[in-house]
Amino acid sequence: MNVDFNSPCSESASVDPAASVKPTEGSSPPPETGNDATGKGDLMELKALVEMLTLDLKAELKATEGSIQNLAGRIAAEVERICQKSGRIQASGQGSAWQVSLARHRLQKCLTYYRLGSRRGRVELHGTLGSMIYRYVAPTRLQLGFQARYNLIEDFLQAFYGESLKAFRRENELGETYQPRTRLELAEYMAFTEQYAKRRISLPGGQSQQLIVLRAQRFGQRQPLEMSVDIEQALESPKGEDAEAHNRTPIAQQVREQMVADSVDSSSEAVLRDRVVSELVAYLESQGQTDCVNYLVLKLQDLSAPEIDEILGLTPRQRDYLQQRFKYHVERFTLSHNWKLVHQWLGADLDQNLGLAGQQWQTFWQTLNPEQCRLIELKRSQATDEEIIRELKLTPKKLQKRWEQLLDLARQVRNQN
C-alpha cells in the first residue's frame, strides 16, 4: 500500500475542531494531572502545558530541541482551543485536567505513529481509515466487486489526505508549501489525520457523524449508478498458506479458499462474493474487531504472514492470537450470520444438498434424527423461524443451536475426503 500524502484535494471544507471534536477520550479526566494542573475550571497557562509536553517528549524521543518544542506547542494550542470552546469541558469545573488528558492522548498517538515509522505508520493509518469508509464510498444500489470498491477507497483516501494536510496547515498556521518530511513531522501529521477523520460533525435532529464518513457518503453519491462492474480476478491464496493451515478448521479454510480462488469470477459470482466480503466486514466491525478487518484486507491482497506481521507490527505470538480471533469470528459469521448467503456462495446451500454429493448426502441423511430431518425439510420449504419454532417446540436459541449443529455436521461430511 503506497500512500501519497501530497495528493491534491478534490474538496476542502473548513472544519473548526473545537466545534466538531468532543472530548470522548474518557468520560472524565484523570484525577491526577501534574503539578501545573489545578483540577479547577480554569485552564493551565499555555506555556506550562508546552513545558509539560516537552518534558514528556524528551523522555521518549531523540529529536532536536526545536522540533520537540514545535510539536509540543502545536498540541498545546490545539487542546487549549478545544477546551476553551467546549461547553462540556467548561461546565465540568475540571478544565486543566481535561487539558492534560487530551494533550497526553494526542502526544501518545504521535508517539505510536513515530514508533511505527513512515511505512508501517502509513499502512496503519490507511487500514484504519479504509475500514471506516468501506461501506460508504459507493451507493448501496451499485453492486461493486471487492477490487472495484478497493479502488474507490484508494481514490477517496488520496483526496482526503490532501484535505487533512490543508487543515493541518490552516489550524497550525503553517505556510501553504509546508510538507511533513522528518519522521516526527510525519508522525504528527498522521496522528492529526486520524483525529481529523474521527471528528464528530453535528447534524440536524441532535445527531452527529464522523467527518470522514460524511465525506465518504458524499463521494459515494457522486458515483454514477450505471458504472460498469468489471469481471474481477479473485485473489490468490497468500504465500505461506500451507504453514498456517494447521491453525484453521475446515470451514474456515473453505471460506478462505473461496475468497481467494484463483479462477475468474462470473459477474454473478463476483457480486455474491462482494456481498459476502461486505457482510463479513460489517459483522467484524459490529463486534468491535477492527484489527480483524485490517487482517482480512491484507489477506485478500495476497500478503504472506511475515508481510502482515511487519505491516501490522505484530509478533508471531500476537499474530497467532489475531488469527485465532479471526478464525472464531469467521466461523460465527458462517454459521450464525447470513449462513444462507455464505453457503450459496460456497455452492453448499439447501438447494444443493449443503454441498454434498449423492452418496455423501445419503450418509449424512442417515445420521440424522427425525427432528433434524424435519428441520431441513422446513428450511427447504422456506418456513419462517416462527413456524419452525411452533412445530418443533423449540426456543429461538435452541433452534439456532440445532441449525448450527446441522451445518457443522454437513461440513464434516464434505471434508471427510
Secondary structure, DSSP 8 states (H G I E B T S, - for coil): ----TT---S------HHHH---TT-SS--S---TT--SSSS---HHHHHHHHHHHHHHH----HHHHHHHHHHHHHHHHHHHHH-HHHHHHT-HHHHHHHHHHHHHHHHHHHHHHHHHHHHHHHHHHHHHHHTTTSS-TTS---HHHHHHHHHHHHHHHHHHHHHHHHHHTT--TT----SHHHHHHHHHHHHHHHT-EEE-GGG-EEEHHHHHHHHHHHTS-TT------B-----TTHHHHGGGS-HHHHHHHHHHT-SSB--HHHHHHHHHHHHHHHHHHHHTT-HHHHHHHHHHTTT--HHHHHHHHT--HHHHHHHHHHHHHHHHHHHHHSSHHHHHHHTT-SGGGGGG--HHHHHHHHHT--HHHHHHHHHHHTT--HHHHHHHHT--HHHHHHHHHHHHHHHHHHHT--
